[in-house]
Amino acid sequence: MTNVKVMKCGLILGGLFLAGCITTNYAVYKHPVTGEVLECEQAAGGPSIYGEVKYAECKTSLEQRGYVRAGTVQRAPTATSASETATPKPAPR
């Protein structure tokens, strides 16, 4: 009986993920001179030290290049691995 409950929960969570109900944070940065907007994606799927380090690397790299934090937005995750979150991405329009 317990295995059935676990399977149902897994199916529900999988369905929510596919339906776009799972979101993650994106740190939004804007360059004060060029106006370019880039984002750093926080690793989805729960806290992990590796994912948080990569997210911090992304934000630090933008700050070192003169970008200023403009806020945080929540959207569906796009990174397929925690290492992908280290690379700043253009903000969707």
C-alpha positions as CSV (number, residue, x, y, z in Angstrom):
1,M,0.0,0.0,0.0
2,T,2.8,2.4,0.8
3,N,4.5,1.9,-2.6
4,V,1.2,2.9,-4.3
5,K,1.2,6.2,-2.4
6,V,4.8,6.8,-3.3
7,M,4.1,6.2,-6.9
8,K,1.1,8.5,-6.9
9,C,3.2,11.3,-5.3
10,G,5.9,10.8,-8.0
11,L,3.3,11.0,-10.8
12,I,1.8,14.1,-9.3
13,L,5.2,15.8,-8.9
14,G,6.2,14.7,-12.4
15,G,2.9,16.1,-13.8
16,L,3.4,19.4,-12.0
17,F,6.9,19.7,-13.4
18,L,5.7,19.0,-17.0
19,A,2.9,21.4,-16.5
20,G,5.2,24.2,-15.6
21,C,4.2,24.5,-12.0
22,I,7.7,23.9,-10.8
23,T,9.6,27.2,-10.8
24,T,13.1,28.4,-9.9
25,N,14.6,31.8,-9.1
26,Y,16.5,33.8,-11.7
27,A,18.7,36.7,-10.5
28,V,18.3,39.5,-13.0
29,Y,21.2,41.8,-13.8
30,K,21.4,44.9,-16.0
31,H,24.4,46.6,-17.4
32,P,24.2,50.3,-16.6
33,V,25.9,51.4,-19.9
34,T,24.8,49.0,-22.5
35,G,21.4,48.1,-21.0
36,E,22.0,44.4,-21.7
37,V,20.0,42.2,-19.3
38,L,21.4,38.8,-18.2
39,E,20.1,36.3,-15.7
40,C,21.6,33.6,-13.4
41,E,19.4,30.6,-12.9
42,Q,19.3,28.9,-9.5
43,A,19.5,25.2,-9.7
44,A,16.1,23.6,-9.5
45,G,15.2,20.4,-7.6
46,G,16.1,21.4,-4.0
47,P,19.1,22.7,-2.3
48,S,22.6,21.4,-3.3
49,I,25.9,22.9,-2.3
50,Y,27.3,22.4,-5.9
51,G,24.3,24.1,-7.4
52,E,24.4,27.0,-5.0
53,V,28.2,27.5,-5.7
54,K,27.5,27.6,-9.5
55,Y,24.7,30.1,-9.0
56,A,27.0,32.3,-6.9
57,E,29.7,32.0,-9.6
58,C,27.3,33.3,-12.2
59,K,26.2,36.3,-10.1
60,T,29.8,37.1,-9.1
61,S,31.0,37.0,-12.8
62,L,28.3,39.5,-13.8
63,E,29.0,41.9,-10.9
64,Q,32.7,41.8,-11.8
65,R,31.8,42.9,-15.3
66,G,29.8,45.9,-14.1
67,Y,26.3,44.5,-14.1
68,V,23.9,45.7,-11.4
69,R,21.3,43.4,-9.7
70,A,17.9,44.4,-10.9
71,G,15.8,41.9,-9.0
72,T,14.6,38.3,-9.0
73,V,12.0,36.5,-11.1
74,Q,10.5,33.0,-10.9
75,R,10.0,30.9,-14.0
76,A,10.2,27.3,-15.1
77,P,13.8,26.0,-15.0
78,T,15.8,25.7,-18.2
79,A,19.1,24.3,-17.0
80,T,19.6,20.6,-17.4
81,S,22.4,20.4,-14.8
82,A,23.8,22.4,-11.9
83,S,26.9,23.3,-13.9
84,E,24.7,25.1,-16.5
85,T,23.7,27.5,-13.9
86,A,27.2,29.0,-13.8
87,T,26.7,30.6,-17.2
88,P,24.7,33.9,-17.4
89,K,21.9,33.7,-19.9
90,P,20.1,36.5,-21.8
91,A,16.7,37.3,-20.3
92,P,13.7,36.2,-22.3
93,R,11.8,39.0,-24.0
